[in-house]
Amino acid sequence: MQVVKNNLRVLMAQNKMDIKAVHEATGLSRTTISKLYHETSAKIGMDTIAKLCDLFNCGIEELLYLDNEE
């Protein structure tokens, strides 16, 4: 079965940003960012995806990907 995963941790590291910096730049809640960072989020809103893609100047495919769950 495939599951949706995210590269938020990687994008944040590449841009030398922490959760607080992402929160301040996007207006997203720290809880939302933290759940995505730690990959404990069950769902992600379209507006959240758009804000993160805008912040990191990336496409959806750079933020989200499918992974085979074993």
For each residue, the residues with C-beta under 8 A, 3 or more apart:
1: 68 69
2: 66 67 68 69
3: 66 67 69
4: 64 65 66 67
5: 39 64 65 66 67
6: 9 36 39 44 63 64 65
7: 10 11 62 63 64 65
8: 11 12 33 36 37 52 63
9: 6 12 13 37
10: 7 13 14
11: 7 8 14 15 52 56 58 62 63
12: 8 9 15 17 18 19 22 37
13: 9 10 16
14: 10 11
15: 11 12 56
16: 13
17: 12 21 22 25
18: 12 21 22
19: 12 22 23 30 33 34 37
20: 23 24 30
21: 17 18 24 25
22: 12 17 18 19 25 26 28 33 52 55
23: 19 20 26 27 28 29 30 33
24: 20 21
25: 17 21 22 55
26: 22 23 33 51 52 54 55
27: 23 51
28: 22 23 32 33 48 51 52
29: 23 32 33
30: 19 20 23 33 34
31: 34 35
32: 28 29 35 36 41 48
33: 8 19 22 23 26 28 29 30 36 37
34: 19 30 31 37 38
35: 31 32 38 40 41
36: 6 8 32 33 39 41 44 48 52
37: 8 9 12 19 33 34
38: 34 35
39: 5 6 36
40: 35
41: 32 35 36 44
42:
43:
44: 6 36 41 48 49 64
45: 48 49
46: 49 50
47: 50 51
48: 28 32 36 44 45 51 52
49: 44 45 46 52 53 60 63 64
50: 46 47 53 54
51: 26 27 28 47 48 54 55
52: 8 11 22 26 28 36 48 49 55 56 63
53: 49 50 56 57 58 59 60 62 63
54: 26 50 51 57
55: 22 25 26 51 52
56: 11 15 52 53 62 63
57: 53 54
58: 11 53 62 63
59: 53 62 63
60: 49 53 63 64
61: 64 65
62: 7 11 53 56 58 59
63: 6 7 8 11 49 52 53 56 58 59 60
64: 4 5 6 7 44 49 60 61
65: 4 5 6 7 61
66: 2 3 4 5
67: 2 3 4 5
68: 1 2
69: 1 2 3
70:
